[in-house]
């Protein structure tokens, strides 16, 4: 039997999709909420070059129907390839194919950031992410020039424009406008990150800014790789600062372009020197820490509030910390992809993390996912993992069945498929979205606050240090456990028997009088009453949360 012809299979799928009026291809872009989003995610697919088209067994494994992008691969059953095409859909704020120009990308991705820089005096960041040779540097250089021209055309006459250009390479940060002087990255006590000796150059015209940028680009670390003869071997940061005098003082806003170094696999550098392999390891490590921060942020904002996000793992994540922590920050991610089937692993990894960023946008702003967006997201999930359930009617029935309990659906899907769309945790009427309201999710400090401040205006704060447990642990205690922890109750009557092994023979001698014994008994009764009240109050709060 001849092998399955992927090129013919992909071509047939595209013809069928273009000719059919499939409803899920005509869905609106997530751009309906772009203005209110702090993170926007776009994807750009570079065109194939002539040498790639001529290669046998090589084909474009990506199909673009903006805002959708489809990844094609040969289907497998129990790990064995079968004669069938498997297509995985993804949906973003916008997708640009190989025929799109930098002007098209500028209009949707960069122009809104320019308007924020000039009109709203707020910071913004544009980040290009993807494998080496996928067009990140081509995209960022084109957008930087267009943004500079737009800024000088639209800026206020009193505005002062300055630029800075530096690169991060492993543990070193180098100033590209000051002969590659090494820079220190400092983190203040409030968590903000600063680069004290970074060189800023005031520019009066677009030509001056482009001249500085061209001079700095020549100093950036580049080397030839298998996929790119001029591959960037460092993460480049180009900043544009707008300073303007107002009645309340001088205000500034900064727009940052980040051209991340491309990820590579070990087989991509098999013929390289040890120095290039060491570079590859440094780059992959910094990109891995960035991906880990994104994953941890989604987890901490969605379902693991105690999750620590370590931005100090690498210099790259420390430099990008404000991108994910400042509420007023606006960030645009552009995932750059190579359409080649040989680069399919890189493409799927990039698409997966771009999809995670959309969930992070809802998590960071604690926003509720609109019902239409929730239906689309779950439909995308089923198109990838279980196409038989991908119809809108089936998806609507599933969401109706789990309405108000979307976190249960999330857990079930993750257990079955090892992945679940995190936007389910931000669905409308999702009770577990704000976990601080759920007593079973309280940490020790939350239960302490409940006893010291919320319950009867602090009447029971004396018991806070005795009940130093989490909400889940507290709920597992019986009323007798709470009474004992609070100092109530009494010893077993058998302990008073002189023949009992645990009988305290000095007990009677330690009691000075019957009055002292009576006073101690009254204190124990009071502790017991208070413990019962605390026990019942916690359960009332828990039951009221469940009944919402």
Residue pairs with C-beta under 8 A, 6 or more apart in sequence:
1 83
4 74
4 81
4 82
4 83
4 84
6 59
6 72
6 74
6 85
6 341
7 59
9 72
9 85
10 59
10 60
10 61
10 63
10 72
10 85
13 63
13 72
13 85
13 87
14 63
17 25
17 63
17 65
23 392
24 376
24 379
24 383
24 390
24 392
25 65
25 68
27 67
27 68
27 91
27 376
28 67
29 66
29 67
29 93
29 94
30 67
30 91
30 92
30 93
30 358
30 373
31 67
31 93
31 94
31 108
33 370
33 373
34 40
34 93
34 112
36 367
37 93
37 361
37 365
38 327
38 329
38 330
38 331
38 361
38 364
38 365
39 331
39 332
39 333
39 357
39 358
39 360
39 361
39 364
40 93
40 109
40 331
40 332
40 333
40 361
41 92
41 93
41 332
41 333
41 335
41 354
41 355
41 357
41 358
41 361
42 92
42 93
42 94
42 95
42 96
42 105
42 108
42 109
42 332
42 333
42 334
42 335
43 69
43 90
43 92
43 94
43 95
43 96
43 334
43 335
43 336
43 337
43 351
43 354
44 95
44 96
44 100
44 105
44 135
44 139
44 334
44 335
44 336
44 337
45 62
45 64
45 69
45 95
45 96
45 97
45 98
45 337
45 338
45 339
46 98
46 134
46 135
46 138
46 336
46 337
46 338
46 339
47 98
47 99
47 339
48 60
48 98
48 339
48 340
52 58
52 340
57 341
58 340
58 341
58 342
59 341
60 339
60 340
60 341
61 71
61 72
61 73
61 339
61 340
61 341
61 344
61 347
62 69
62 70
62 71
62 72
62 337
62 339
62 347
63 69
63 70
63 72
63 87
64 70
64 95
64 96
64 97
65 95
66 94
66 95
66 96
66 97
67 91
67 92
67 93
67 94
67 95
68 89
68 90
68 91
68 95
69 89
69 90
69 91
69 92
69 95
69 351
70 87
70 88
70 89
70 90
71 87
71 88
71 90
71 344
71 347
71 348
71 351
72 85
72 86
72 87
73 85
73 86
73 88
73 344
74 81
74 82
74 84
74 85
74 86
75 81
75 82
75 84
75 85
75 86
76 82
76 86
87 383
88 348
88 383
88 384
89 380
89 383
89 384
90 351
90 354
90 355
90 380
91 376
91 377
91 380
92 335
92 354
92 355
92 358
93 108
94 108
94 109
96 104
96 105
98 339
102 138
102 139
102 142
102 143
102 146
103 146
105 139
105 142
105 143
105 334
106 142
106 143
106 146
106 147
109 126
109 143
109 332
109 334
110 126
110 143
110 146
110 147
110 332
111 150
112 330
112 332
113 124
113 126
113 147
113 255
113 330
113 332
114 147
114 150
114 151
114 154
114 255
116 122
116 124
116 253
116 255
116 330
117 124
117 151
117 240
117 242
117 253
117 254
117 255
118 151
118 154
118 155
118 156
118 159
118 242
120 253
121 242
121 244
121 251
121 252
121 253
122 253
122 328
122 329
122 330
123 253
123 254
123 255
123 256
123 322
123 326
123 328
123 329
123 330
124 253
124 254
124 255
124 256
124 329
124 330
124 331
124 332
125 255
125 256
125 257
125 258
125 320
125 323
125 329
125 330
125 331
125 332
126 140
126 143
126 255
126 256
126 257
126 258
126 331
126 332
126 334
127 258
127 260
127 320
127 323
127 331
127 332
127 333
127 334
128 136
128 137
128 139
128 140
128 257
128 258
128 259
128 260
128 334
128 336
129 136
129 260
129 333
129 334
129 335
129 336
129 350
129 353
129 354
130 136
130 260
130 262
130 263
130 335
130 336
130 337
130 338
130 346
130 350
131 227
131 262
131 263
131 264
131 336
131 337
131 338
131 343
131 346
131 347
131 350
132 225
132 227
132 228
132 231
132 232
132 261
132 262
132 263
132 264
132 268
133 225
133 227
133 228
133 231
133 262
133 338
134 262
134 336
134 337
134 338
134 343
134 346
134 350
135 336
135 338
136 232
136 259
136 260
136 262
136 334
136 336
137 232
137 259
139 334
139 336
140 236
140 238
140 257
140 258
140 259
141 217
143 257
144 213
144 238
144 257
145 210
147 240
147 255
147 257
148 206
148 209
148 210
148 240
149 206
151 161
151 240
151 242
152 161
152 205
152 206
152 209
155 161
155 242
156 244
158 244
158 245
159 242
159 243
159 244
160 202
160 242
160 243
160 244
161 202
161 203
161 209
161 240
161 241
161 242
161 243
162 200
162 201
162 202
162 203
162 240
162 241
162 243
163 177
163 200
163 201
163 203
163 209
163 212
163 213
163 238
163 239
163 240
163 241
164 175
164 177
164 198
164 199
164 200
164 201
164 237
164 238
164 239
164 241
165 175
165 176
165 177
165 212
165 213
165 216
165 236
165 237
165 238
165 239
166 173
166 174
166 175
166 176
166 177
166 183
166 195
166 198
166 236
166 237
167 173
167 174
167 176
167 220
167 221
167 234
167 235
167 236
167 237
168 174
168 234
168 235
168 237
168 286
168 315
168 316
168 319
169 221
169 233
169 234
169 235
169 282
170 282
170 286
170 315
171 315
172 182
172 315
173 182
173 183
173 184
173 185
173 195
173 315
173 319
174 180
174 181
174 182
174 183
174 234
175 181
175 182
175 183
175 197
175 198
175 199
176 216
176 217
176 219
176 220
176 236
177 199
177 201
177 212
177 215
177 216
178 199
179 219
180 219
181 197
181 199
183 195
183 197
183 198
184 195
184 196
184 197
185 193
185 194
185 195
185 315
185 318
185 319
186 193
186 194
186 195
186 196
187 193
187 194
187 312
187 318
187 321
188 194
191 321
191 325
192 322
193 318
193 319
193 321
193 322
200 241
201 212
203 209
203 212
209 240
213 238
216 238
220 232
220 234
220 236
221 232
221 233
221 234
222 230
222 231
222 232
222 233
223 231
223 233
223 276
223 279
224 230
224 231
225 231
225 264
225 268
225 269
225 272
225 276
226 268
226 269
226 271
227 262
227 264
227 268
227 338
227 343
228 262
231 261
231 262
232 259
232 261
232 262
233 261
233 279
233 283
234 261
235 258
235 259
235 260
235 261
235 286
235 316
235 319
236 257
236 258
236 259
237 256
237 257
237 258
237 319
238 256
238 257
238 259
239 254
239 255
239 256
239 257
240 254
240 255
240 256
241 252
241 253
241 254
242 252
242 253
242 254
242 255
243 250
243 251
243 252
244 250
244 251
244 252
245 251
258 320
260 287
260 290
260 316
261 283
261 286
261 287
262 283
263 283
263 284
263 287
263 346
263 349
264 280
264 283
264 284
265 345
265 346
266 280
268 280
269 276
269 277
269 280
272 280
285 314
286 314
286 315
286 316
286 317
287 316
289 310
289 313
289 314
289 316
289 317
290 314
290 316
290 317
290 320
291 353
292 310
292 313
293 309
293 310
293 311
293 313
293 317
293 324
294 324
294 353
294 356
294 357
294 360
295 356
296 307
296 308
296 309
296 310
297 309
297 324
297 360
297 363
297 364
298 356
298 359
298 360
298 363
298 422
299 307
300 306
300 307
300 308
300 309
301 360
301 363
301 364
301 366
302 359
302 363
302 422
302 425
302 426
303 407
303 425
303 432
303 435
305 435
305 436
305 441
305 443
306 443
309 324
310 317
311 317
311 318
311 320
311 321
312 318
322 329
323 329
323 331
324 331
324 360
324 364
327 364
327 365
333 354
333 357
335 350
335 351
335 353
335 354
336 350
337 346
337 347
337 350
337 351
338 346
338 347
339 347
356 422
358 423
359 421
359 422
359 423
359 426
361 367
362 368
362 369
362 423
362 426
363 422
363 426
366 433
366 434
367 426
368 426
368 427
368 428
368 430
368 433
369 377
369 423
369 426
369 427
369 428
370 428
371 428
373 423
374 399
374 423
374 424
374 427
374 428
375 392
375 395
375 396
375 399
377 421
377 423
377 424
378 395
378 398
378 399
378 421
378 424
379 390
379 392
379 395
380 421
381 413
381 420
381 421
382 389
382 390
382 394
382 395
383 390
385 417
385 419
386 417
389 395
389 398
398 409
399 406
399 409
399 427
402 408
402 409
403 429
404 429
404 430
404 431
405 431
406 424
406 425
406 427
406 430
407 424
407 425
407 430
407 431
407 432
409 420
409 424
410 420
410 421
410 422
410 424
410 425
411 420
412 420
413 419
413 420
413 421
413 424
414 420
424 430
425 432
425 433
426 433
427 433
431 437
431 438
431 545
431 546
431 548
432 438
432 441
435 441
436 442
436 446
437 545
438 471
438 545
439 450
439 471
439 474
439 475
439 538
439 541
439 542
439 545
440 471
440 472
440 475
440 542
441 471
441 472
442 450
442 470
442 471
442 472
442 474
443 470
443 471
444 468
444 469
444 470
446 471
447 467
447 469
447 470
447 471
447 474
448 464
448 468
450 538
450 541
451 460
451 461
451 463
451 464
451 467
451 534
452 458
452 461
452 464
453 461
455 534
455 537
460 530
460 533
460 534
463 485
463 486
463 530
463 531
463 534
466 485
466 486
466 487
467 474
467 482
467 485
467 486
467 534
469 477
471 538
474 482
474 538
475 538
475 539
475 542
477 485
477 535
479 531
479 532
479 535
480 489
482 531
482 532
482 534
482 535
483 489
483 527
483 528
483 531
483 532
485 531
486 527
486 528
486 530
486 531
486 534
487 523
487 524
487 527
488 524
488 525
488 526
488 527
488 528
488 529
488 530
488 531
489 524
489 528
490 521
490 524
494 500
495 502
495 503
495 504
496 503
497 503
498 505
511 517
